């Protein structure tokens, strides 16, 4: 792993946040909330510290995955008294680990920070991560963790649960002296939208996944000023219709994934979870890693700190605002969207599945293929478009 970090740095990747998911003492999603120390099969404590130090030495952020939502009966820290109860006092069920066949229970909302602190002090003391990562809690409604046990009056209301979760987020940021990143939600139970400003960023999954409607107005104007989200969801969620599955890197439509990231104003995402094969590199190849970084990082630096001045959608030869676009029936699943920002950035993204789009920006005309884009600003030009010979450049 240290060798990979050094190789990426040598290739010019200078601005990364590393989210290291599978490091825990007993393995990923096993015997939680026990995390510390690191799994000895992955290296000694000194080697884990060296990995973190290598990243921080490059000026990168490094976060170790933590989960204080689930408690497994096999955990050395198991305490049924800290499990959230249903009205009949039965324990609320959490994640079922298909690999081990063990059912987790949900930790009551007001008990999570105690485990986060006791484990976190050990984690930061030995490994010194300069960012934090929380699974589950950043993406899903805290109402799930309400405790109906009359002996626990501090977390029976939704308001109490929300306040407790926000305190947990502040705790993690303070302990790591850095940003808090986490899992994004999906569906009716998602809550990541409401944590904007309390969580610094999540892997922001889109409703509808790769078939989603491309309507980024709310994300760009309301969420993004408070939250720098990355990606469009894990590949095993974005490229499959439902649930979570495995994806072949060679079958993944990386152009579509990137075009969607750009349309919604997200940061780039380089990952290896849910990808088939014995991978040497995230995304399946060094080419894809370098493409993701060099196409997204310079462009996201143009827009992450900016609020859009306008968002418009193509309908024939017109560009319409959202209200008009809805009124005339724009096909948002095949949106062709133009976004201008206060700093002068002018961006066009063609998320149409089959049709090209001819766009003229700053006096230059580009033919955008499906999932192509062009971005211009003073001294800045980036595009994924068709060249004179019809080949994507």
C-alpha positions in Angstrom: 0.0 0.0 0.0 2.8 2.4 0.8 4.3 1.6 -2.6 1.0 2.4 -4.3 0.8 5.8 -2.5 4.3 6.6 -3.6 3.7 5.6 -7.2 0.6 7.8 -7.3 2.5 10.7 -5.8 5.3 10.3 -8.4 2.6 10.5 -11.1 1.6 13.9 -9.8 -1.4 13.2 -7.6 -0.9 16.0 -5.1 -4.4 16.5 -3.6 -6.0 13.3 -2.2 -8.0 12.2 0.8 -7.4 8.5 1.4 -10.4 6.5 2.9 -9.0 3.3 4.2 -11.9 0.9 4.8 -10.7 -2.5 5.6 -8.2 -2.3 8.5 -10.1 -3.2 11.7 -8.8 -5.7 14.2 -11.3 -8.5 13.2 -11.9 -7.4 9.7 -14.5 -5.3 7.8 -17.9 -5.3 9.6 -16.8 -8.0 12.0 -17.2 -7.7 15.8 -18.1 -4.0 15.8 -17.7 -1.6 17.6 -14.3 -3.1 18.2 -11.8 -1.5 15.8 -8.5 -1.1 17.5 -5.8 -2.3 17.0 -5.3 -2.8 13.2 -5.7 -6.3 11.8 -2.3 -8.0 12.3 -2.7 -9.8 8.9 -2.4 -6.4 7.2 0.8 -5.3 9.0 2.2 -4.3 12.3 1.1 -1.1 14.2 4.3 0.5 13.0 3.5 -0.4 9.4 0.0 1.1 9.7 1.4 4.2 11.2 4.0 4.4 8.3 1.1 4.2 5.8 -0.7 7.1 7.4 2.6 9.1 7.8 3.4 8.5 4.1 0.1 10.0 3.0 0.2 12.9 5.5 3.8 13.6 4.4 2.5 14.1 0.9 0.1 16.7 2.2 -2.9 14.3 1.8 -5.7 13.5 4.2 -6.0 10.0 5.6 -9.0 8.6 7.3 -9.6 5.1 8.9 -13.1 3.7 8.5 -15.1 3.6 11.7 -18.6 2.3 12.5 -20.4 3.0 15.7 -23.9 2.1 14.4 -23.6 -1.7 14.7 -22.8 -3.9 17.7 -22.2 -7.6 17.2 -22.7 -10.1 20.0 -19.3 -11.6 19.3 -17.5 -8.2 19.9 -15.3 -7.9 23.0 -17.2 -4.7 23.6 -20.6 -6.2 23.4 -23.1 -4.7 25.9 -26.8 -5.4 25.4 -27.6 -2.4 27.7 -26.3 -0.1 25.0 -28.4 -1.6 22.2 -31.4 0.4 21.0 -34.7 -1.3 22.0 -38.0 -1.7 20.3 -41.2 -0.9 22.3 -41.3 -4.5 23.4 -37.7 -4.2 24.6 -36.4 -6.5 21.9 -33.1 -5.4 20.4 -33.2 -3.4 17.2 -31.6 -5.3 14.4 -28.7 -3.7 12.5 -26.5 -5.0 9.6 -26.4 -8.7 8.9 -23.0 -9.8 7.8 -23.4 -12.3 5.0 -19.8 -13.3 5.2 -19.9 -14.4 8.9 -23.6 -15.0 9.2 -23.8 -12.8 12.2 -26.6 -10.4 13.0 -25.6 -7.0 14.5 -27.8 -4.9 16.8 -28.1 -1.1 16.6 -26.3 0.9 19.1 -28.6 3.4 20.8 -27.9 6.9 19.5 -26.7 8.3 22.8 -24.3 5.4 23.4 -22.3 5.7 20.1 -20.1 8.5 21.1 -18.8 6.6 24.1 -17.4 3.9 21.9 -16.2 6.4 19.3 -14.2 8.2 22.0 -12.7 5.1 23.7 -11.7 3.6 20.3 -10.9 6.9 18.7 -8.4 7.9 21.4 -6.5 4.7 20.8 -6.7 5.0 17.0 -5.5 8.6 16.9 -2.9 8.0 19.5 -1.2 5.1 17.6 -1.9 6.0 13.9 -2.6 9.8 13.8 -5.1 10.0 10.9 -5.7 13.6 9.9 -9.3 13.0 8.8 -12.2 10.9 10.0 -14.6 8.5 8.3 -17.9 7.2 9.7 -19.9 4.5 8.1 -23.7 4.4 8.2 -24.4 7.4 10.5 -23.6 10.1 8.0 -26.0 8.7 5.4 -29.0 7.5 7.2 -31.8 8.8 9.5 -30.9 8.9 13.2 -34.5 7.9 13.9 -33.4 4.3 13.5 -31.4 4.5 16.7 -34.1 5.8 19.0 -34.2 3.7 22.2 -37.7 2.8 23.4 -36.4 1.5 26.7 -38.0 3.6 29.5 -34.7 3.3 31.4 -33.1 5.5 28.8 -34.9 8.8 28.5 -32.3 10.7 26.5 -32.9 9.3 23.0 -36.6 8.8 22.6 -37.3 11.7 20.2 -36.2 12.5 16.7 -34.8 15.9 17.9 -32.7 14.2 20.5 -31.3 11.7 18.0 -30.4 14.5 15.5 -28.6 16.5 18.2 -26.7 13.5 19.4 -25.5 12.6 15.9 -24.3 16.2 15.3 -22.3 16.0 18.6 -20.8 12.7 17.4 -19.7 14.3 14.1 -18.1 17.2 16.0 -16.3 14.7 18.2 -14.8 12.9 15.2 -13.7 16.1 13.6 -12.1 17.3 16.8 -10.4 14.0 17.5 -8.9 13.8 14.0 -8.3 17.6 13.8 -9.6 17.3 10.2 -12.6 16.8 8.1 -15.3 14.1 8.6 -16.2 12.1 5.5 -18.7 9.2 5.4 -21.2 7.0 3.7 -24.0 8.5 1.6 -27.6 7.4 1.9 -30.2 6.3 -0.6 -34.0 6.1 -0.6 -36.5 7.2 1.9 -34.2 6.6 4.9 -31.3 8.7 3.6 -30.3 11.7 5.7 -27.0 12.9 4.2 -28.7 15.9 2.7 -29.7 17.2 6.1 -26.2 16.8 7.5 -24.7 19.2 5.0 -22.6 21.6 7.1 -22.1 19.1 9.9 -20.4 16.4 7.8 -17.7 17.6 5.4 -18.5 15.2 2.6 -19.9 11.8 1.7 -19.8 9.5 -1.3 -23.0 11.1 -2.5 -25.2 8.5 -4.1 -27.8 9.7 -6.6 -31.4 8.5 -6.5 -32.0 6.3 -9.6 -28.3 5.5 -9.9 -26.9 5.5 -13.4 -30.5 5.9 -14.8 -31.1 9.0 -12.6 -32.7 12.2 -13.6 -29.9 14.8 -14.0 -31.3 17.9 -12.1 -28.4 19.3 -10.1 -29.9 22.7 -9.1 -30.6 21.8 -5.5 -27.3 20.0 -5.1 -25.3 22.9 -6.6 -27.0 25.8 -4.8 -28.0 24.3 -1.4 -25.9 21.3 -0.6 -22.5 21.9 -2.2 -21.8 25.3 -0.5 -21.9 23.3 2.8 -20.5 19.9 1.8 -17.8 18.8 -0.7 -19.2 15.4 -1.7 -17.2 12.9 -3.8 -18.2 10.5 -6.5 -21.8 9.4 -7.3 -21.9 6.4 -5.0 -19.8 3.3 -4.8 -19.4 1.7 -8.1 -21.3 -1.4 -6.9 -24.3 0.8 -6.2 -24.1 3.2 -9.1 -23.7 0.6 -11.9 -26.2 -1.9 -10.6 -30.0 -1.4 -10.6 -30.5 -2.0 -6.9 -28.7 -3.2 -3.8 -25.0 -3.6 -4.0 -23.1 -5.9 -6.4 -19.8 -6.5 -8.2 -18.8 -4.6 -11.3 -16.2 -5.4 -13.9 -13.9 -2.4 -14.4 -13.8 -3.1 -18.1 -17.7 -2.9 -18.2 -18.0 0.3 -16.1 -18.9 3.4 -18.1 -16.3 5.7 -16.6 -17.2 8.6 -18.9 -20.8 8.6 -17.7 -19.7 8.4 -14.1 -17.4 11.4 -14.6 -19.9 13.4 -16.5 -22.4 12.9 -13.7 -19.9 13.9 -11.0 -19.2 17.1 -13.0 -22.8 18.0 -13.6 -23.6 17.7 -9.8 -20.5 19.5 -8.8 -18.8 16.7 -6.9 -15.2 15.9 -6.3 -13.6 13.0 -8.1 -13.5 9.5 -6.7 -10.9 6.8 -7.1 -12.0 3.5 -5.5 -11.6 -0.3 -5.7 -14.6 -1.5 -3.6 -17.1 -3.7 -5.5 -14.8 -4.2 -8.5 -14.2 -7.7 -9.7 -10.7 -9.2 -10.1 -7.4 -9.1 -8.3 -6.8 -5.4 -8.8 -3.3 -3.8 -8.8 -4.9 -0.4 -9.1 -8.2 1.2 -8.0 -10.7 1.6 -10.9 -9.0 -1.5 -12.4 -6.1 0.3 -14.1 -3.5 3.1 -13.7 -4.9 4.8 -16.8 -8.4 5.2 -15.2 -6.8 6.4 -11.9 -4.8 9.1 -13.7 -7.8 10.0 -15.9 -10.1 10.5 -12.9 -7.6 12.6 -11.1 -6.4 14.8 -14.0 -9.9 15.3 -15.4 -11.6 16.0 -12.0 -9.1 17.6 -9.7 -8.3 20.7 -11.8 -12.0 21.2 -12.7 -13.3 20.6 -9.2 -10.8 23.2 -8.0 -12.7 25.6 -10.3 -16.2 24.9 -8.9 -16.1 23.4 -5.4 -16.0 26.8 -3.6 -18.4 28.5 -6.1 -22.1 28.9 -6.2 -23.7 28.6 -9.6 -25.0 31.8 -11.3 -27.3 29.8 -13.6 -28.3 26.3 -14.5 -30.1 25.7 -17.8 -31.3 22.7 -19.8 -31.3 22.2 -23.5 -34.6 21.8 -25.3 -34.1 22.1 -29.1 -32.3 25.3 -29.8 -33.3 26.8 -26.4 -31.6 26.8 -23.0 -34.3 26.8 -20.2 -34.2 27.3 -16.5 -35.6 24.5 -14.3 -39.2 25.7 -14.1 -39.5 26.2 -17.8 -37.7 22.9 -18.5 -40.2 21.0 -16.3 -43.1 22.8 -18.0 -42.1 21.9 -21.5 -41.2 18.3 -20.5 -37.4 18.2 -20.9 -36.1 14.6 -20.7 -33.9 15.0 -17.6 -32.7 11.4 -17.8 -31.0 12.5 -21.0 -30.2 16.1 -19.8 -27.9 18.4 -21.7 -27.1 21.0 -19.0 -25.1 24.2 -18.9 -23.9 25.7 -15.6 -22.2 29.0 -15.1 -20.4 30.0 -11.9 -19.7 33.3 -10.2 -16.0 33.0 -10.9 -16.5 32.9 -14.6 -16.5 29.1 -15.1 -18.8 28.1 -18.0 -19.6 24.4 -18.1 -21.6 22.2 -20.5 -22.3 18.5 -19.8 -24.0 16.2 -22.2 -25.6 13.4 -20.2 -27.7 12.2 -23.2 -27.3 8.5 -23.7 -27.1 8.6 -27.5 -27.2 12.1 -29.0 -24.2 14.4 -29.5 -24.4 18.2 -28.6 -22.7 21.0 -30.5 -21.6 23.7 -28.0 -19.9 27.0 -28.5 -18.1 28.4 -25.5 -15.6 31.3 -25.4 -15.6 31.4 -29.2 -14.8 27.7 -29.7 -17.2 25.1 -31.0 -17.0 21.5 -29.6 -19.0 18.4 -30.4 -19.8 16.7 -27.2 -20.5 13.0 -27.5 -22.7 11.2 -24.9 -21.2 11.9 -21.5 -18.9 14.6 -22.9 -18.3 18.0 -21.4 -16.5 21.3 -21.9 -15.4 23.8 -19.2 -13.9 27.2 -19.9 -12.7 30.1 -17.7 -9.9 32.7 -17.9 -6.8 30.7 -18.5 -8.6 27.4 -18.2 -9.9 24.9 -20.7 -11.0 21.3 -20.2 -13.0 19.0 -22.4 -14.0 15.5 -23.2 -15.2 16.0 -26.8 -14.9 14.7 -30.4 -11.9 15.7 -32.4 -12.0 16.5 -36.1 -11.7 12.8 -37.0 -14.6 11.9 -34.7 -12.4 10.3 -32.1 -13.0 11.3 -28.4 -10.3 13.5 -27.0 
